[in-house]
Amino acid sequence: MRANVGDMLIIQGHVVGRRARKGEIIGVRDPEGAPPYLVRFGDGHEQLVYPGPDARIEPGTAG
């Protein structure tokens, strides 16, 4: 998994009825874009995340 600052991290829910968590990647420690990522979620919470197999990256908008 590779990401850049500005990309979105989507983590799928494991419980029926629980929505996916979506957050903006605001920090990437590895120069090649490998995890962990500092992510800001929609509620403003920031967390260092090591994404699992239930996560995917969506490219951010350029500009």
N, C-alpha and C positions, 0 to 999 in steps of 0.2 A: 504494500500500500504506500502510495506517494501522494503528498499534498503540498500546497502552497498557501501562504497567508491569503485570506480572502475566500478560499474554498469553503464549502459547506460540508459538515460531517452529519450524516443521518444514521441514527442508531435505531433499528427496528425494535418494537416492543415484543416481549416474550409472553405477555398475558393478554388474553382475549379482552378487547375493549380498551387496552392501553395504547395510546398513540405513540408514534415514533418520536424520538427526541431529535431535534435539529438545532445545530449551532454553527456559528462562524468560527473558522480556524483563525486565531489571532496571533499564534506563535508556533513556529516550527523550529526545533532545536537542531535537527540534523541537516547539514547542507544539501543532502540528496533528497530531503523531503520525507524521510522515514519517521514513524512515531517515536516518542509521544508528541501529542499536539496540545497546545493550550487553546481551549475552546470556550467561546462565550455563547451561552444558550439564550433563548428568547426571553427568559425571565431575568436576564442580567447576570446570572450565576456564571462564574468562570471556573474551569476545572481542567487539570492536566489529565488527558485521556490517552490510554493505550487501546485503540480500537480492536474489537474482537471480530469474529466471522459474521456477526450480525450487523456490521457497520459498512457504510459505503461513503465515497467522496464524490461530491458534485462540484465541478469547476465553478469558481466565482466569476462574476462579470468583470471583464477587463475595462479599465478606464477610470 
